[in-house]
């Protein structure tokens, strides 16, 4: 993830596409144990070695080990080094996103109606009052319906790990749905939705 944005006067937020990616990752669920724990590592390795797609995810993540080493990792006889643990975690996240993308699209399509989201503007708590953006014309919290075709693109971009495309898609959605002050919502503190 790209991380937080801090404005010139201290406003804090993140690009809208990134906020959606974080929520999609939460909805996708998955292994709770850390990749640094024995339990978390074992669960990730089992998930990855359970299908050809898992081996492809490991390859995309840059894991290049002999079958003997992989067997030793699975048996707990050897531990991957820190770099390979990071790659295993990345491969797991990649495979998990790809595996749940179809079901997320279906849920977010909501039988062709799309899903309504709550857009929370950037946090201005650290901005001096004279420098704060005036959002009084509209409530700070905005609600937007994201159409099924937009969700399809967002979920595909999320599954591919393409935050730049997600941010661009969010800007298009914001411009189309939020009216003249859409630019105030390209960076947000959060975008909330259930599915």
HELIX and SHEET records of a PDB file:
HELIX    1   1 UNK A   16  UNK A   28  1                                  13    
HELIX    2   2 UNK A   38  UNK A   48  1                                  11    
HELIX    3   3 UNK A   52  UNK A   60  1                                   9    
HELIX    4   4 UNK A   67  UNK A   75  1                                   9    
HELIX    5   5 UNK A   82  UNK A  109  1                                  28    
HELIX    6   6 UNK A  129  UNK A  131  5                                   3    
HELIX    7   7 UNK A  148  UNK A  159  1                                  12    
HELIX    8   8 UNK A  163  UNK A  177  1                                  15    
HELIX    9   9 UNK A  179  UNK A  185  5                                   7    
SHEET    1   A 5 UNK A   5  UNK A   6  0                                        
SHEET    2   A 5 UNK A  12  UNK A  15 -1                                        
SHEET    3   A 5 UNK A 187  UNK A 192 -1                                        
SHEET    4   A 5 UNK A 115  UNK A 121 -1                                        
SHEET    5   A 5 UNK A 141  UNK A 146 -1                                        
END                                                                             
